[in-house]
């Protein structure tokens, strides 16, 4: 028997304005904006929310948008989409490709905003079928880990309403038609670490008068690979990536400094702290071995928390999704090493469910090399790729997932 929430969701999304939402998506994709620069995107979303009857405000936490719809007694449900793009040059060849040089919606946030707008409008149009309060949030700066916390700090809940549950979703690679739920650990924490190696610069023809920080940095990059392989237990999950190394200005100048940028992915605070301690120790040791005139500077930068779904909340949403979208469409792929700042909205106490929507076009998936799901999954363009291009056929299902998730709380059993 279909639940009241699922029946209502199917009714409210039976005639979605897919053509209009597709045009909205293409417009957002053509005009990507980097973190905390999402002025146009925010204005487009706010315009749709206001037209649908939401009490709307912009500029929350910088460029954030919030829309509130009070509809009688009942719980307060927050639906969230992130809005920022990435500094990636698009290579999809799409007719609606980015018109901004070097900037692209390579992570699907334009699709997230489209899903949110469609869900907000469907729920507003069908408000006779549910009771409670909707808080719809267009969040800036997810890619830098700043946006969610900035919105909360700027009084999001005091100015609108404190939610009883948080709901969100993310586009992901995989054959269209699947919805990944994990009732518990879903995504890892992310930590940026920067290292400055101090040497003694000089002429390339007289290396004996210098302390070359480039050589020390090279040893560091190699030695840091042992942090995970030799200092973290095999039962633990961790990743250390050297994302950037910079030094020097000309071929024949030995520089005085080298800069290394790292990113850590961990699933526990204990492993994170152990990795940071190992990085500090290895950096100091290599600098000492090289005779550097000063100890290296190791600084911890942007961090993302672990995404830990409330198990009961996520099972509740997953069950409704399977009713609405079909048996076998909801899967548990287990935790991934990606990261999100969505948990900052929870303030350590509000339950939430966050899930993935697979979006790889069928022709891309079928053409990918490999014979099983994992081989193809590794071969298709993923988030942050210049070739990442979600299937437009996911617009309507992505709206239905948000609508049905909200109605799991707003429609009485």
N, C-alpha and C positions, 0 to 999 in steps of 0.2 A: 504494500500500500504506500502510495506517495505521501510524503509529509505535507502539512499545510504550507510550510516555507517553500518547499520545492514546487508545489502547484502554483503558488502565488508568483514565484520567480519566473516560471514558464509563461504565465499569463502576462506579466509585466514586460517580458522581453520577446513576446511573440512577433511583434512588428517593429523591430528596432530600425531607426533611420540609418541603415548601414552605408548608403551612398554618401550622406552628409558626414557621417563619422569618418569615412574613408578620405573625403576631401580635407577634413580637419587634420587627420593624421599626416597626409601628404604635405600640408602647409607647415605643420610643426617640423616635419623632417627636413624640409627645404631651409628652414630658418633656425638651426640649432644655436643654443646659447650656453656658454660655459658656466661653471658654478658661480653662484651669486651674481650672475649677469642675466638671469632669466626674465628680464622685464617684459619682453614681448609675449613669451610663453605664458607668463603669469596673467597678463592682461587678457589674452585669448581665453584662458580657463575661467577667470573671474567673470568675464562677460557672459559666458554660457551659464555659469552658476547663478548669477543675478537674474538672468532671463528665466531660469527655471524656478525662481522663487526663493532662493537661498539668501539669507543675510550674509553679505560677502564683504571681506576685507583683504587688501593687498599690503605688501611691505612688511609682513610679519617675519622677523628674523632676517630682514634684508629684502628678499624677493619672494617670500612665501605667500601663499594664498589660502584662505580658509572660507568655507561656506557652511552656514548652520541652517538646518531646517527642523524646527520644532513641530512635532505632530502628535501632541497628546502625551498621555502617560506611557511610560515604558523606558527601557534602557537607552543609554547613549552609545552609539556605535560610530567609531572613526574609520573612515576609508581613506587610504593614503596612496598618492602616486608621487614619485620623484620626477623632477623636470629638467635636470641639467644634462648637457651633452659633454663630449670628450674632445681633447685636442688631437683628433685623428683626421687625416685626409681621406675622404671617402673614395672607395674604388669599386662600388657596386655597379655602376653604370645604369642605375635606375633613372627613369625619366623625371622623377621627383627628388633626385639626389641633392645633397646639401649645396646651397649657394654661397656658403661662408667658407672661404679658403682655410684649410687646416682644422676645421671644426666639423664634427659629425655626431649624429645620434647613433653611436656604435654600441650602445648598451640597451636600447629599446625603451628609453624613458619617454620618448614621444608616443610610443604605443601605450605606455602606462597612463599618460595624461589622457589619451583618447578613451581608454577603457574607463577611467574615472569619470570623465565628462559624460559618457554614455550611461554609466550606472547612475550617476547623480540625477540625470534627466529622467531616466526610467522610473526611479524611485519617487521623484517629485511628482511625476504624472500619475503614479499609482498610489498616492498617499492614502487613499480611502481604504487600502487593503492592509495597512500596517499602522502600528502605533509606537511612538518613541521619538528619539532625537537622532538626527544624522549630522555628523561633523565630517565634512569633506575637506581634505588637506592636499594642496599642491606644494610639495616640499622642494626647496632648493638644495643645491650643494650636497647631494648624496655622495658623489664621487670623491669629495674631499673629506667626508665624514663630519661636516660641520652643520649641515642644514637642520636636521631634526632637533639637535640640542639648542640651536639658535632660536628655533620657533618656540620651543618650550620655555626657554629663558626669557623670551620676549612676551611671555604671558598668554600663550595660545589658549591654555585651559581656563585661565582666569577671565579672559575676554570673551570666550565662547562657552564651552562646557567641558567638564572633565569626563572623558569617556569611560565606559564600563568595559569595553573590549576594543582592541585594535586589529584591523584587518588590512592586509596588503599582499601584493603579488608581483612577480617579476618574469619577464620574457626570458626564455632559455632555449638553447639548441635542443633539438630532438624532433622526431616526427610529430606533425601537428595532431592534436587530439588527446594529449595526456596532461595530467595535472598532478604535480609531485608534492605530496604532503609528508612531513616527518613530525610526528607528535613527540617533540623533544628537541635535541640538538639538530639544528638545520644548517647553520653557517658558522664559520670560524671567526675568531678575532683577528684583526689586522693591525700591525704596528709598523710604522716607518721609523727607520734609524739612519742617522747621518754620521759619517765619520770624516774628520779632517785630519789628514796626515801632514805633519809639519816637517819639511826638509830644510836644506840650505841650497838656494839656487845658484846658478852660475852658467858658464859657457859650456856648450856641448863638447868642445875640444879638450876641456880640462875637468873631467868628471871627478878626478881625485881631490879637487878642491870643494866638492859639493857633497850633500847627502841627498840622493835622488829619491823624492817621495813617490815617483811613478813606480819604481822597482818595488818599494815597500808596499804600495797599493796593490801591485800585481800579486805579490806573495799573500797579501791579506785576502784578496778575492779567492785565491785557491784554497787557503787555509780555512776560510769561513765555510767552505763546503763540508767540512768535517763536523760542524756544529750539530746538524741533524743526523748525519750518518754515524757519528761516534759518541755523541753526548745525549741523544734523546732515545729513550727506549723504543723498541720496535712496535710495541703496543700503542704508542702515542702517535698522533698525527701532527706533523709540522712541516712547514716549507720555509726556506730562506732563499730569497731572490736578490741578486745584485742587479738593480734596475738601472743604475747610472754610475759612470766613473768619469771624472773630468780632471784634467790637469794640463797646464802648459798653454803657450800662446804661439810658439814658432818651433820649427824643426830643430834648431841649434841652440835652444835655450832650455836648460834644466830648471824646472820651476821650483818654487819654494813650497808649494802646497799641492796636495791631491785630495779630491773630494770623492767620496763613495756614498751612494744612497742604496739602502737595503729596505726590503719589505719582508716582514715575518707574518706567517699564518699559523695560528695555534688554536687549540680547542680547550685550553685550560690556562688559568693565570699562572700556575706553578711552572708549566713548560715555557710560557712567555718569559717569565722572570729568569729562568735558567738560561734561556737563549741570549737574553740581553747581557747577563753576567758573562757568558762565554765570549760574546762579541767584544765586550770591554777588555777582557783578559787577553784575548788573541791580538787585538789591536795594540794594546800596551806592549805585549811581548815582541811583536814584529817591529814596532818602532824602536824598542830597546836594542834588539838585535842589529838593526840598521844604523844605530848611532844617531837617531834623530835628535835634534837639539831640544825638542819639547815633546811632552806626552801628547798623544793624539786626543782630539776632542770627539767624544761620542755623545750624541744627543738623541733623545727619543722624541719623535714628532707625532704626527696625526695617528690616532688610534680608532679602531672600530670595535665595538663590543661583540661578544659571542651572541649569535641569534639562537635563542632557546624557546621554541614554541611551547606554550602551555598545552600539555598533552590532551586534556579534556576539550579545550577550545578547538584545537586542531582536528581532533577526531570528529567533533560536531560539524565543523565546516566541511571536512572531507566527505562525510556521509551525505550531506546535502549536495555537494558537487557531483557525487556519483549518481544521485537520483536525477539531477538536472541534465547532466552531460553524458550519462550512460554507464552501464556496468563495465568494469575493466578499465575505465579512463583514469581513475585515481590510483596512483602508485606511490610507494615509499622507496625512493632511491637512496635513502640514508643521507648523512651529513656531507656537505661539500666544503671545499677550502675557500670558496668565495666569502665575501664579507658585506655587511650592510650596517647603516647607522639607524635603521628602523627601530631597534630596541631602545634607543634613547627616548623615544616617545612614550615608552612604558614606565619610565622613571623607577624601574626596579620593582614595580608592584602591579601594573595593569596587565591582565592576561592578553595574549595576542596569538594570532595565527598568521603565518606568512607562508606562501606556497609559490611554486613555479608553474608557468604555462609554456609548454613546448611550442615553438614557432617556426621551425625550419620548413621551407616550402617543399612539397612532395618531390618536385623535379630535382631539387638540390640533394635531398636525402637519398633518392633512388640512384642518383649519379655518383654518390660518394663511394670511394673504394671500401671494400670490406664485406664480410658475409654475415657478421652478427651486429647487434645493436651497439656494442661498445666500440667496435672498429669504426663504424660509421659516425658515431657520436664524436670521436676524436678527429674525424676528417672534415666535418662540416664547419663552416665559419661559426665561431663562438662570439660571445659578448666581447667587446673591445676590439674586434677585428675590423679592418677597413672594408671587409666584404659582408659584414653582418647585415642581413636584410630579412626581417620577419615577414611571414606570409600574411597578406592582408585578410586572408580567410579567418584569421584568429581574432579579428576585431569583435565580431558578435559573440563568440564563446567567452572572450575575456571580459566583456560586459556582463555576461550571465554569471560568471564566477563571482564577481563583486556583488551583484544584485542578490544572488542566492545566499551568499555569505552574510550579508547584512540582514536579510530576512530570516535567517536562522535565529536571530535574536529579536527582531522586530515584529515577527508574526507569532502569535500565541499558539502553542501546540493544540 
